[in-house]
Amino acid sequence: LEVDPVHVTIVRNMVEYAGLSDNVDVWTGYCFDVIPHLLDTYGPRSIGMVFMDQKGTRFHTDLALMEDLGLLADGAVILA
């Protein structure tokens, strides 16, 4: 998830260059808008890795939302 479309473009190109396009998705938008759609798109317990670089306490709110929605797979890696 990334708000800045320029950063999204850069990251998507890096993912493609690394050959990970089949395993990694990069979404554009704000966490509180996008996270609920991840459940609809991928289903429960489908997220195995999350990189979070939010400012301040948003990290806790966003992580709690993913946990409450049951998005995180068993053993999911959270990089913050």
Secondary structure, DSSP 8 states (H G I E B T S, - for coil): -BS-HHHHHHHHHHHHHTT-TTT----BS-HHHHHHHHHHHH-TT-EEEEE---STTHHHHHHHHHHHTT-EEEEEEEE-
